[in-house]
Amino acid sequence: MASPPPVSVFILSRNEEAKIGPALESVAWASEIVVIDSFSTDRTLEIAARHGARVVQIKFEGFGALRQAGIEHTREPWIFSLDADERCTPEARDEILRIVADPQSADAYLVPRRNLLLGRRISHGGWYPDYRQPQLFRRGRMTYAAKDDVHEGWTLNGRIGRMSHPILQIPYRTLAEAIDKMNRYSSLGIAKQERNRASASYTLSFLRALGAFFKAYVLQLGFLDGGPGLVIAVLRFENSFYKHAKLVEHRLPPSGEA
């Protein structure tokens, strides 16, 4: 019987009972699965236990800190970061196994994601290949910016590569969920904008939002994805506008007076 590959998987969770089961099933091939949970109150922990995952409870103080905890609470030479709304495909799994078996492999890999929205596979609008931080990397070569609440930065000591085969992501089950996530992430991003000394005004917020819509729908060919492509462009508009407008609001005097 072949030994399991030297890969640890970590998954972030908080009340993800509707999503985490298929994510865990998709990485059942890994030698270790760790769920970094922020005190879920639904059936997330029960589902994780049923799939043989080890659960580590970490208070939510930003996604950067959670992902860094994922590194610290795993043990294998290679680490694969998967979100609860992502699924590792068989093709991506086989590519990962080839990478970790090759001593000449790079130290970290960007992983393409194929998004599903409103029943359609999205190919445009900036949603494919839709890389985020490197999701596969050697232990000791990469760290996350623990102070980042959202859209967390990362530092790599080594070579970076790109995988060819995508994983799947199902970011929103409903439009209400998409709006809720947009609202939450635009609020979490305020602290990072302040650290970067970002400029902000309501007019600039609107102009940036128009630019985000035009880029997603026209320049990135979102219109080719039909209705879902239009939804993505509108979400980009809203996310950009509220991200910057909330920064203006944040900088108002406590009384709310100019």
C-alpha positions in Angstrom: 0.0 0.0 0.0 1.4 3.4 -1.1 2.2 5.9 1.7 0.1 9.1 1.7 1.7 12.1 -0.1 3.7 14.6 2.1 0.9 17.2 1.9 -1.0 18.9 4.7 -4.2 20.6 3.8 -5.7 23.4 5.9 -9.2 24.8 5.4 -10.6 28.0 7.1 -14.1 27.8 8.5 -16.8 29.5 10.5 -20.3 28.2 10.1 -19.6 26.5 6.8 -21.9 23.4 7.2 -23.4 23.9 3.8 -20.0 23.9 2.0 -17.2 22.2 3.9 -18.2 18.6 3.3 -17.5 18.5 -0.4 -14.3 20.5 0.2 -13.1 17.9 2.7 -14.0 15.0 0.4 -12.0 16.6 -2.4 -8.8 16.5 -0.4 -9.3 13.1 1.3 -6.1 11.9 -0.5 -3.9 14.2 1.6 -1.9 12.8 4.6 -3.3 15.5 6.9 -6.3 17.8 6.9 -6.6 20.6 9.5 -9.7 22.8 9.8 -8.8 26.2 11.2 -12.2 27.1 12.8 -13.3 30.4 14.3 -15.8 28.9 16.8 -18.5 27.7 14.5 -22.0 27.3 16.0 -23.5 25.1 13.3 -22.6 21.5 12.2 -19.2 22.4 10.7 -17.2 20.7 13.5 -19.3 17.5 13.3 -18.8 17.4 9.5 -15.1 17.9 9.9 -14.8 15.1 12.4 -16.7 12.8 10.2 -14.2 13.4 7.4 -11.2 12.7 9.8 -10.0 16.3 9.9 -8.3 17.8 13.0 -9.9 21.0 14.2 -8.0 23.9 15.7 -10.0 26.7 17.2 -8.7 30.2 16.5 -10.5 33.5 17.3 -11.1 35.5 14.1 -8.7 38.5 14.0 -8.3 38.7 10.3 -7.8 36.1 7.5 -4.0 36.7 7.4 -3.7 35.5 11.0 -5.9 32.5 10.3 -3.9 31.4 7.3 -0.7 31.8 9.2 -2.2 29.6 11.9 -2.8 27.0 9.1 0.9 26.8 8.5 1.7 26.6 12.2 -0.8 23.8 13.0 0.2 21.5 10.1 3.2 19.2 9.9 3.9 17.9 6.4 6.7 19.3 4.1 4.1 20.6 1.6 1.0 22.7 2.5 -2.1 23.1 0.4 -4.5 25.9 1.3 -8.2 25.2 0.4 -11.2 27.4 1.2 -14.5 25.9 2.2 -16.1 27.0 -1.0 -13.3 25.4 -3.2 -13.0 21.9 -4.5 -9.8 20.2 -5.5 -10.4 18.4 -8.8 -8.9 15.0 -9.7 -6.7 16.7 -12.3 -5.4 19.3 -9.8 -4.8 16.5 -7.3 -2.7 14.5 -9.8 -0.7 17.6 -10.7 -0.1 18.3 -7.0 1.2 14.8 -6.5 3.6 15.2 -9.4 4.9 18.5 -8.0 5.6 17.3 -4.5 7.3 14.2 -5.8 9.7 16.2 -8.0 12.8 17.6 -6.1 13.2 20.3 -8.9 9.7 21.8 -8.3 9.3 25.4 -7.4 8.7 26.5 -3.8 5.2 27.8 -4.2 2.4 27.5 -6.8 -0.4 29.7 -7.9 -3.5 27.6 -8.5 -6.0 28.6 -11.2 -9.7 28.6 -10.0 -12.7 27.9 -12.2 -15.7 29.7 -10.6 -19.3 28.6 -10.8 -22.0 31.2 -10.5 -25.7 31.0 -11.1 -25.3 27.6 -12.6 -22.7 28.6 -15.1 -18.9 28.1 -15.4 -17.4 31.6 -15.6 -14.6 32.1 -18.1 -14.2 35.9 -18.2 -14.6 39.0 -16.1 -11.4 38.4 -14.2 -12.9 35.2 -12.7 -10.7 32.8 -14.7 -8.0 31.7 -13.9 -8.7 33.8 -10.8 -5.5 33.2 -8.9 -5.3 34.2 -5.2 -2.2 33.7 -2.9 -0.1 30.7 -3.7 -2.1 27.7 -2.5 0.5 25.0 -2.7 3.9 25.7 -1.1 6.8 24.2 0.8 6.9 24.5 4.5 9.2 27.3 5.7 9.1 29.2 2.4 6.0 31.3 2.7 4.3 33.4 5.3 1.1 35.4 5.4 0.7 39.0 6.5 -1.0 38.3 9.8 -2.1 41.9 10.2 -4.3 41.8 7.1 -8.0 41.3 7.8 -8.9 40.5 4.2 -7.1 40.1 0.9 -4.1 39.1 2.9 -0.6 39.6 1.6 2.1 37.0 1.6 5.9 36.7 1.5 7.8 34.0 -0.4 11.4 33.0 0.0 12.0 31.0 -3.2 10.7 30.3 -6.7 7.1 30.5 -7.7 5.3 28.5 -10.3 1.8 28.1 -11.8 -0.3 25.0 -11.8 -2.0 24.1 -15.1 -5.1 22.4 -13.8 -7.8 24.4 -12.0 -9.6 23.7 -8.8 -13.3 24.7 -8.6 -14.8 27.5 -6.5 -18.5 28.1 -5.8 -18.2 31.5 -4.1 -21.9 32.2 -3.7 -25.0 30.0 -3.5 -27.3 33.0 -3.8 -27.1 36.6 -4.7 -28.0 37.5 -1.1 -24.9 35.6 0.0 -22.8 37.5 -2.6 -24.1 40.9 -1.3 -23.5 39.9 2.3 -19.9 38.9 1.6 -19.3 42.1 -0.4 -20.6 44.1 2.6 -18.4 42.2 5.1 -15.2 42.3 3.0 -15.5 46.0 2.2 -15.7 46.7 5.9 -12.8 44.4 6.8 -10.6 46.1 4.2 -10.7 49.5 5.9 -7.8 48.8 8.2 -5.6 47.8 5.3 -6.5 50.9 3.4 -5.6 53.0 6.3 -2.2 51.4 6.7 -1.6 52.1 3.0 -2.7 55.7 3.5 -5.2 55.3 0.7 -6.9 58.5 -0.7 -10.7 58.5 -0.6 -13.7 60.7 -1.4 -17.2 59.9 -2.5 -16.5 61.1 -6.0 -13.3 59.1 -6.2 -15.2 56.0 -4.9 -17.8 56.3 -7.7 -15.2 56.8 -10.4 -13.2 53.8 -9.2 -16.4 51.7 -9.1 -17.2 52.7 -12.7 -13.6 51.7 -13.7 -14.1 48.3 -11.9 -17.3 47.7 -13.8 -15.9 48.6 -17.1 -12.8 46.5 -16.6 -14.8 43.4 -15.6 -17.6 43.7 -18.2 -15.8 45.1 -21.2 -12.0 44.8 -20.9 -12.1 41.3 -19.3 -15.0 40.3 -21.6 -17.5 39.6 -18.8 -20.4 40.2 -21.3 -19.5 36.8 -22.9 -20.7 35.1 -19.7 -24.2 36.4 -20.2 -26.3 37.2 -17.1 -23.8 35.9 -14.6 -21.1 38.1 -16.3 -23.3 41.2 -15.7 -23.8 40.2 -12.1 -20.1 39.9 -11.6 -19.5 43.3 -13.1 -22.2 44.9 -10.8 -20.7 43.1 -7.8 -17.3 44.6 -8.7 -18.9 48.0 -9.0 -20.5 47.7 -5.6 -17.5 46.2 -3.9 -15.2 49.0 -5.2 -17.6 51.8 -4.3 -18.4 50.6 -0.8 -14.8 49.7 0.0 -13.7 53.3 -0.7 -16.8 55.0 0.5 -16.6 53.2 3.9 -13.1 54.6 4.2 -14.5 58.1 3.8 -17.1 57.3 6.4 -14.5 55.8 8.7 -12.5 59.1 8.6 -15.5 61.3 9.6 -15.3 62.9 13.1 -17.1 60.9 15.8 -20.1 63.3 15.7 -20.5 62.6 12.0 -20.1 66.3 11.2 -17.7 67.4 8.5 
